[in-house]
Amino acid sequence: MAEAQVAQARGGAERPAKLQWSKYQIYLVGLLLLVTVSNYLDRIVIGVLQEPIKVDLGLSDKQLGLLSGPAFALFYSVAGIPVARLAERANRARVLAVAIAVWSIMTAACGLARNYVVLLLCRVGVGMGGGGCIPVSHSLLADNFSMRQRGVVMSIVSAAPSIATILAPIIGGLVAEHYGWRTAFIVVGLPGLLLAVLVWFTVREPRTERTVAERPKSNFWADLKQLFSNPTFAFLFIGGAFIGVAYSGLTAFTVSFLMRSHDMALSQAGGVLGLSGLFGLAGTFIGGFVADRYAGKRGLSYLITPAVGGVLTWACYMAAFQLPSWPMAMAALLAAAVAYNLKNGPIYASVQNVAPDHMRATASAIFMFGATVLGSTTGPLVAGIVSDSAASRMFPAALGAFEAACPGGRAPKGAGEPLASACASASAGGLETALLVVACGFLVATVFLVLSALALRKQRAAG
C-alpha cells in the first residue's frame, strides 16, 4: 500500500505519528519485532559463545573474526539484494517466512559442527537466510504506515538488536555454561521456525497484483544509479558502512575483552553485554523521540541524531577500553550502548524516506550491503588481525612466537606461571589495542552523516 493509499484509508490527509494504530498494525509491528530479534540473536550469539568455541576448536582471533565477519556478513548482504528484488514483485510475507526458516535451521546446525570448516559453512548459511530480514520487513512496514509514522515504527522494530543483546547472554551464555556451546546454538535457532509459520499464514501483502503491475519497469543497475545519484543516500550509505565496521568489530570481541582484561567469567561478561542491550533500548527510543520531535519541515534530525550519537559512542568506547577497573569499564560500555542506539530508528526511517516507492526493499538491501559487506565483513576481521598482531608484539621474544607458545591465546596445560602470565597479558593487551583502533570508525561515520544532512538541507531548500 503506497503512502497515498494509507492516507486515503484513514480519511484523507496524513496525520501525526501518534494516530492510533489498527489491531493489525499493532500485530504486524509486534511480529516483525520478534522476527528481527530472532535475526539479530542468531547473528550475535556467536560473540557470546566464541571463547568456549575458541578453546574447544583451538582457534585464533583471526579465525573467530572470520566467523563473525566475512563468513556471515558477505553472504548476509549479497543474499539480501536478490531477496529484496524478489520482494519488490512477489508476496513479501512468503519471501520473509522462507528466509526466517533458513537462518533458523542454519543457526541450529552450528551446534552440530565438529570442526572449523563446518562451523564456517553453517555461518554462511545463517548469513544467506538472514539477509532478507531487514529489506523485506522494512518494506512491509513502509507500505503499512505513513511517512510521519515511520520514525516511531522503525524505532520499535530497531529495538531488536538491543533485545537480542539482552537475550544472547541469557539464552546463549547460561545454556553454554550448563550444557555446552553446541546446545546453545540449537536452543537459539529452533524457535525461529515458529515465527516463519506465523509470518507465512498471518501477514498480509498490502500490494495488489494491479499495484505491482503498474509499478515502473526498471532493472537493478538503473535503480542503483538512481539511488546513488542522490547525495543524501550516497553519504548515508557510506556513513552506515563505517558504523558497521566499528560496531561489528567491537561487539564481536566485547565479551572476550571483559574476560581477558577483567578476568570475568563467561556468564558475568555475557551479563554485561545483556545489560548493555537494556540500556540500548533506552537509546533507541530516545533517538526516535528526539528525531521526531525536532524533524521540522526538512527532517534533518533523522540524520543529525545518528551523527551526534556517533561522536558520543566513540568517546564512551575509548574510555571503556582504557579504564583500569571493571566497574568503570562497564559504566562506559553501558553509556556507549545508549549513544550507539540513538541512530536506530532515525537512520532506517531516513533510508525509507529517501527511497522511491517502488525501490524501498532494494534501498534497504543496498544500505544493509554497506553496513555488512563493507562494515561487518571488515570490522571483526580487522579487529582479529590487529589483536593477533599486537599480541605478538607484546609477547616476550624470549618465550618464542605468540601463536606457537599460546595456542588459542592461552598457555598449554601444564605450562609454567611465567608463560601462562605472558600469554594472558599479550592476549588481553592485543585485543585492547584492536578495539581502540576499530572504535575510530564511529568518527568517520559521523562525518558522512553530517554530509548527508547538508545534502538533504540543500535539496529541501531547492525543492
Number of C-alpha atoms within 10 A of each C-alpha: 20 17 16 14 15 19 17 12 12 11 10 11 11 18 14 11 17 9 11 9 12 9 8 13 15 12 14 20 19 14 18 24 22 18 25 24 23 27 28 20 26 26 23 20 24 24 27 30 25 22 21 16 20 18 14 13 13 15 17 20 25 20 18 23 27 23 27 30 29 25 23 27 32 23 23 30 28 20 19 30 24 16 26 29 20 17 25 22 15 16 18 27 23 18 20 29 24 17 23 27 22 21 31 28 20 27 31 24 22 25 20 16 15 12 12 17 11 14 20 21 18 25 29 23 23 32 29 25 26 31 32 33 26 24 27 28 23 24 23 25 22 25 21 24 20 22 21 18 21 26 26 21 24 26 27 20 25 26 24 26 25 28 25 26 28 24 24 29 29 18 19 29 26 19 19 21 15 10 11 17 25 21 18 26 26 20 16 22 26 19 15 25 17 13 19 22 15 15 22 17 11 13 20 16 15 16 18 11 11 8 12 14 10 9 13 8 9 10 9 13 9 10 17 14 10 14 20 15 11 16 17 26 24 19 22 25 25 22 30 26 26 29 30 28 31 30 22 29 30 23 20 27 26 22 26 26 23 23 19 20 19 16 14 17 15 21 20 17 23 30 22 22 29 22 21 25 26 21 22 29 26 18 26 29 23 20 30 29 18 15 26 21 11 14 16 10 7 15 20 22 22 28 28 23 25 29 29 18 23 28 19 20 26 23 18 22 24 21 17 25 25 13 13 12 11 16 12 15 21 20 16 21 25 24 21 26 28 27 28 27 30 31 29 28 30 31 28 22 25 21 22 23 17 16 19 14 17 18 24 26 31 28 27 24 29 22 24 28 28 23 27 30 23 22 29 34 30 28 32 34 25 23 32 27 20 22 26 24 18 20 27 19 15 18 24 15 10 6 14 13 13 24 18 12 19 22 16 21 26 22 22 15 7 7 11 10 10 10 19 18 13 21 28 18 18 25 28 24 21 24 28 25 18 25 29 20 18 25 27 21 23 28 22 19 27 25 16 22 29 22 21 26 24 18 19 21 16 13 14 13 9 7 6
